[in-house]
Amino acid sequence: MAIGSTQLEHAVQKVLEELHEGLRHGFFEYRLVGEIVGGRKRQLILEAGKKYKFTIPAEELEPHKSSADTDS
């Protein structure tokens, strides 16, 4: 995982990589499962030949406020 990237960004990047590989190959099947674990954390499981698990902290799922949202 790249320095400074979040678990959510890492998970999304892996999904995109596997999708690209599947399209390049021509035949593919994936399964994505989301679960609540440890209170407010989310676990994303990608099954694409191998099984990849990502535990995403609740803070990464909070909407980010931009300066435009706070300007009145």
Secondary structure by P-SEA (a helix, b strand, c coil): ccccccaaaaaaaaaaaaaaaaaaaccbbbbbbbbbccccbbbbbbbccbbbbbbbcccccccccccccccc
